[in-house]
Amino acid sequence: MKVVEKKALEGKKYELIPSDKKSFLGKPLFQVKALTDFSIFKQGSLGGFIEAEKNLSQQGDAWVEGNARVAGDAWVEGDARVAGDAWVEGNAWVAGNAWVAGDAWVEGDARVAGNARVAGNAWVEGDARVEGNAWVEGNARVAGNARVAGNAWVAGRFTVSCLIDFKLPRLEFKKTQDAKEYLNAVRKWIV
């Protein structure tokens, strides 16, 4: 390694390695490679794929792993993880101790923070927020200006897309009818 290259890598926790992966919009992605030991990762560990350094903080234990991809102006920071086959794109942020995993998508101006988890085939999009200890999983969608926070759990084929703070107990719906009955109860509770 040349002296100039070595100096450029000092103080960084990862470097970018060219790959054949593409972003959703067809832009080339680079694989991340750990330059130092941190969290559970050892120096030399290969991670997931990002478009540029602007997508993954060099600070903290934030990491992209597996086949996960982060592109556009999306940002992963703190101790957050993006794993599995998950995608984070647009202006989305994943921060704190949050995890995005499985085949989940986080896009638009969405934020996933705190100890929140987004997994399975879940989508978080628009200006939506998932934070606190909230979980969004299965085929659930959180969109628009919706907020899922506290200890809320949104799962199954449930969609949250309204202007309420969804901070209720963990819930899982097996049928659409169950979700409709629950929403009617929530409407009564809010009013």
C-alpha positions as CSV (number, residue, x, y, z in Angstrom):
1,M,0.0,0.0,0.0
2,K,1.4,3.4,-0.9
3,V,2.1,5.9,1.9
4,V,-0.5,8.3,0.4
5,E,-3.2,5.6,0.4
6,K,-2.3,4.5,4.0
7,K,-2.6,8.1,5.2
8,A,-6.0,8.5,3.6
9,L,-7.3,5.4,5.4
10,E,-6.1,6.4,8.9
11,G,-9.0,7.1,11.3
12,K,-11.5,5.2,9.1
13,K,-13.3,2.0,10.1
14,Y,-14.0,0.8,6.6
15,E,-13.0,1.2,3.0
16,L,-14.9,0.7,-0.3
17,I,-14.3,-2.1,-2.6
18,P,-15.7,-2.2,-6.2
19,S,-18.5,-4.7,-6.8
20,D,-21.0,-5.7,-9.5
21,K,-24.0,-4.7,-7.4
22,K,-26.3,-1.8,-8.4
23,S,-28.6,0.5,-6.6
24,F,-32.3,0.5,-7.3
25,L,-31.6,3.3,-9.8
26,G,-28.8,1.4,-11.4
27,K,-25.9,3.3,-9.8
28,P,-22.8,1.2,-9.0
29,L,-22.4,0.1,-5.3
30,F,-19.3,-0.6,-3.4
31,Q,-18.8,-3.4,-0.8
32,V,-17.6,-2.2,2.6
33,K,-14.6,-3.8,4.2
34,A,-13.7,-3.3,7.9
35,L,-10.2,-1.7,8.4
36,T,-10.3,-2.2,12.2
37,D,-12.0,-4.3,14.8
38,F,-15.3,-2.8,16.1
39,S,-18.5,-4.2,17.6
40,I,-18.6,-7.9,16.6
41,F,-16.7,-7.3,13.3
42,K,-13.0,-8.0,12.8
43,Q,-10.6,-6.2,10.6
44,G,-11.0,-7.5,7.0
45,S,-14.6,-8.4,7.5
46,L,-16.7,-7.8,4.3
47,G,-20.0,-6.1,4.7
48,G,-22.9,-5.1,2.6
49,F,-23.0,-2.5,-0.2
50,I,-23.2,1.3,-0.3
51,E,-23.1,3.9,-3.1
52,A,-20.5,6.2,-1.3
53,E,-19.0,7.1,2.0
54,K,-21.9,9.5,2.5
55,N,-24.1,6.5,3.2
56,L,-22.3,5.0,6.2
57,S,-20.8,6.8,9.2
58,Q,-17.1,6.1,9.9
59,Q,-17.9,6.7,13.6
60,G,-19.6,4.4,16.0
61,D,-20.5,0.8,15.3
62,A,-22.9,1.4,12.4
63,W,-22.6,-1.2,9.7
64,V,-24.1,-2.6,6.5
65,E,-23.8,-6.3,6.3
66,G,-24.9,-9.3,4.2
67,N,-26.4,-8.4,0.9
68,A,-27.9,-5.2,2.3
69,R,-27.7,-2.0,0.2
70,V,-27.7,1.7,1.1
71,A,-27.8,4.2,-1.7
72,G,-28.9,7.7,-2.7
73,D,-28.6,10.2,0.1
74,A,-29.6,7.5,2.7
75,W,-27.5,7.5,5.9
76,V,-26.7,4.9,8.6
77,E,-25.1,6.1,11.8
78,G,-24.6,5.5,15.5
79,D,-24.7,1.7,16.3
80,A,-27.4,1.0,13.6
81,R,-27.3,-2.0,11.3
82,V,-28.7,-2.7,7.9
83,A,-28.5,-6.5,7.2
84,G,-29.8,-9.4,5.2
85,D,-31.2,-8.3,1.8
86,A,-32.6,-4.9,3.2
87,W,-32.5,-1.7,1.1
88,V,-32.2,1.8,2.5
89,E,-32.5,4.5,-0.2
90,G,-33.6,8.1,-0.9
91,N,-33.0,10.4,2.0
92,A,-33.8,7.8,4.7
93,W,-31.9,7.6,7.9
94,V,-31.2,4.6,10.2
95,A,-29.7,5.7,13.5
96,G,-29.2,4.8,17.2
97,N,-29.4,1.1,17.8
98,A,-31.9,0.5,15.1
99,W,-31.9,-2.5,12.8
100,V,-33.2,-2.9,9.3
101,A,-33.1,-6.5,8.1
102,G,-34.5,-9.3,6.0
103,D,-36.1,-8.0,2.8
104,A,-37.2,-4.7,4.4
105,W,-37.1,-1.4,2.5
106,V,-36.7,2.1,4.1
107,E,-37.0,4.9,1.6
108,G,-38.0,8.5,1.0
109,D,-37.4,10.7,4.0
110,A,-38.2,7.9,6.4
111,R,-36.4,7.6,9.7
112,V,-35.7,4.4,11.8
113,A,-34.1,5.2,15.1
114,G,-33.7,4.3,18.8
115,N,-34.0,0.6,19.3
116,A,-36.5,0.2,16.5
117,R,-36.5,-2.9,14.2
118,V,-37.8,-3.1,10.6
119,A,-37.7,-6.7,9.3
120,G,-39.3,-9.2,7.0
121,N,-40.9,-7.7,3.9
122,A,-41.8,-4.5,5.8
123,W,-41.6,-1.1,4.1
124,V,-41.1,2.3,5.8
125,E,-41.5,5.2,3.4
126,G,-42.5,8.8,2.9
127,D,-41.9,10.9,6.0
128,A,-42.7,8.0,8.3
129,R,-40.9,7.4,11.6
130,V,-40.2,4.2,13.4
131,E,-38.6,4.8,16.8
132,G,-38.2,3.9,20.4
133,N,-38.6,0.1,20.8
134,A,-41.1,-0.2,18.0
135,W,-41.0,-3.2,15.6
136,V,-42.4,-3.2,12.0
137,E,-42.2,-6.6,10.4
138,G,-43.9,-9.1,8.1
139,N,-45.6,-7.4,5.1
140,A,-46.4,-4.3,7.2
141,R,-46.1,-0.8,5.7
142,V,-45.6,2.5,7.5
143,A,-46.0,5.5,5.1
144,G,-46.9,9.1,4.8
145,N,-46.4,11.0,8.0
146,A,-47.1,8.1,10.3
147,R,-45.2,7.5,13.5
148,V,-44.7,4.1,15.1
149,A,-43.0,4.5,18.5
150,G,-42.7,3.3,22.1
151,N,-43.3,-0.4,22.3
152,A,-45.6,-0.6,19.3
153,W,-45.4,-3.7,17.0
154,V,-46.9,-3.5,13.5
155,A,-46.9,-6.8,11.7
156,G,-48.7,-9.0,9.2
157,R,-50.3,-7.1,6.3
158,F,-51.0,-4.0,8.3
159,T,-50.5,-0.4,6.9
160,V,-50.1,2.7,9.0
161,S,-50.3,5.9,6.9
162,C,-52.1,8.5,8.9
163,L,-51.1,11.5,11.1
164,I,-51.3,9.8,14.5
165,D,-48.5,8.7,16.9
166,F,-48.8,4.9,17.0
167,K,-47.5,4.1,20.5
168,L,-49.7,1.3,21.5
169,P,-48.7,-2.3,22.7
170,R,-47.3,-4.9,20.4
171,L,-49.9,-6.2,18.0
172,E,-50.0,-8.7,15.2
173,F,-52.9,-9.2,12.9
174,K,-53.5,-12.5,11.0
175,K,-56.5,-11.2,9.1
176,T,-57.5,-7.8,7.7
177,Q,-60.7,-7.9,9.7
178,D,-58.7,-8.1,13.0
179,A,-56.8,-4.9,11.9
180,K,-60.1,-3.1,11.0
181,E,-61.6,-4.0,14.4
182,Y,-58.5,-2.7,16.2
183,L,-58.5,0.5,14.2
184,N,-62.1,1.1,15.2
185,A,-61.1,0.7,18.8
186,V,-58.1,3.0,18.4
187,R,-60.4,5.7,16.9
188,K,-62.7,5.5,19.9
189,W,-59.7,5.7,22.2
190,I,-58.2,8.8,20.5
191,V,-61.5,10.7,20.5
